[in-house]
Amino acid sequence: MSSEQARNAGSALFRQCYETAATSSSNISSTSIDDVMLCVVNGLEAQQAEYVKDTHQWMFVICGALVLLMQAGFAMLCAGCVRRKNVSNTLLKNLLDACAAGVSFFSIGFAFAFGGDDPENGFTFVGTQNFFMMGDIDYGFWFYEFAFSAACVTIIAGTLAERSRMSAYVAYSLFMTAFVYPIVAHSIWSANGFLSAFAGNPLLGIGCIDFAGSGCVHLTGGTTAMIATLILGARRGRFTNSKGEPLDRPRDIAGHSISLQTLGTLLLWFSWYGFNSGSALLLNIPNKGEVATIVAVNTSLAAAAGSVSSLLTNYYIGVTFYGETRIDVAKTLNGCLAGLVAVTSACGTIEPWCALMIGMIAGWIYLGASELLVRLRIDDAVDGIPIHMFCGAWGLIATGLFSSPNKLELAFGTDLHPGLFYSIGALEFSANLLACQVAGMFFIVGWTTALMLPFFLLLNHFDWLRVATMEELAGLDAAYAHATQEDHEELKEKM
């Protein structure tokens, strides 16, 4: 609203209040100026509340759209990491998981996650209202949370790339956004969640703080990816030869486009500001904007630190142990994502220097976890498990270590249980927050495993999970009729 519009609105409100007061009085001269001014003040407060509410809804739409743009980032990243013969199939799967999330979240996912939120109801394991968006719904909030659920389910797409069936992919997308993710979100983000920092009487006086989803989104998605790939198995030729005999040294299966990987990473980094800073909209505080700016700074620093940490450490290892001086661009990009995932839990409760530390350590964790998976012969086409599962867990733990009293007070209205390092520094040892973070981590891994393990075992038992050998060798684009004429000619030459 412009200053001229504000003046006109104020004048109209004053006239309305004066006329109302004059009409109710038998003598215009006896009209109380106090009554008029009280009416004006109340009217201005009501107008301000409406403006704030309207702005709040617009911000939900903008930030939700940014989070949904992550689908484009994941799509480009996955497309760049797979071989050309699987690109179209990978892109279609990235589209379908967002579509599946919309259907599931509309029907029961949102209800299970946030239906009937009310701190006075005490702890509940699952929401019980707003199925099929019936009842009183904040549409802006629904849209924002839908985008989160879509981001969670698309994490698994890259890990299972080049060998999973389309039907299995759609099935797990529906199941995950309907039952798995909503219960995690309810437990940690709902006012009735037993681990929630937003509860009326939070666990250990503080609850589990997962500001924007290192645990709820990334650890949930990463754990699902780990379970799925263990059951699905590795791509043909990754750890065995054509006869099925183990290779002495795993064969690298390079993606077809580092350009798409870079574009996908930058899109994700950009979208992460809607993910992290947008989560400040959910806080019950007046100064949401101040928290959002702090979050944006911490998000930027962690991403930068993770990328540089991964780049330099991997370069040092290559030179020292293998005599290689090549810079690995893919690992540098993944280090950036590792830093973003790790800081997502603590981005609103830490100082900027802590964001640098968290991102730097995340880069190391990513490199170590990536190497561990290779040694265990677990095939992850996009390194999604090291980034989302391992760094998501680190993000939860880092919140319990680095959260500062000042930032906790600003974002959550309490400084009683800061991070472990701050409490030790103040000679007031308190591990309450760290204990809640650990509890949240174990709950997420346990709940996700309890549901997704039998689900994928069932798909595998009925042979609904993995494509046939010939389809995998030919490429899923050819198997699902997405291949171009050039791809068909290339396939004929190989055969």
Sequence and secondary structure as in RCSB ss.txt:
>XXXX:A:sequence
MSSEQARNAGSALFRQCYETAATSSSNISSTSIDDVMLCVVNGLEAQQAEYVKDTHQWMFVICGALVLLMQAGFA
MLCAGCVRRKNVSNTLLKNLLDACAAGVSFFSIGFAFAFGGDDPENGFTFVGTQNFFMMGDIDYGFWFYEFAFSA
ACVTIIAGTLAERSRMSAYVAYSLFMTAFVYPIVAHSIWSANGFLSAFAGNPLLGIGCIDFAGSGCVHLTGGTTA
MIATLILGARRGRFTNSKGEPLDRPRDIAGHSISLQTLGTLLLWFSWYGFNSGSALLLNIPNKGEVATIVAVNTS
LAAAAGSVSSLLTNYYIGVTFYGETRIDVAKTLNGCLAGLVAVTSACGTIEPWCALMIGMIAGWIYLGASELLVR
LRIDDAVDGIPIHMFCGAWGLIATGLFSSPNKLELAFGTDLHPGLFYSIGALEFSANLLACQVAGMFFIVGWTTA
LMLPFFLLLNHFDWLRVATMEELAGLDAAYAHATQEDHEELKEKM
>XXXX:A:secstr
  HHHHHHHHHHHHHHHHHHHHHTSSSGGG  HHHHHHHHHHHHHHHHHHHHHHHHHHHHHHHHHHHHTHHHHHH
HHHHHHS GGGHHHHHHHHHHHHHHHHHHIIIIIHHHHHTT  GGG   SS  S GGG SS  HHHHHHHHHHHH
HHHHHHHHHTTTTB HHHHHHHHHHIIIIIHHHHHHHHHSTT TTBTTSSS GGGT B  SS IIIIIIHHHHHH
HHHHHHH   TTTSB TTS B SS      S HHHHHHHHHHHHHHHHHHHGGGGGGSSSS HHHHHHHHHHHHH
HHHHHHHHHHHHHHHHHIIIII      HHHHHHHHHHHHHHHTTTTTTS HHHHHHHHHHHHHHHHHHHHHHHH
TT   TT HIIIIIIHHHHHHHHHHHH  HHHHHHHHS  SS  HHHHHHTT    HHHHHHHHHHHHHHHHHHH
HHHHHHHHHHHTT SB  HHHHHH HHHHTT   HHHHHHHHHH 
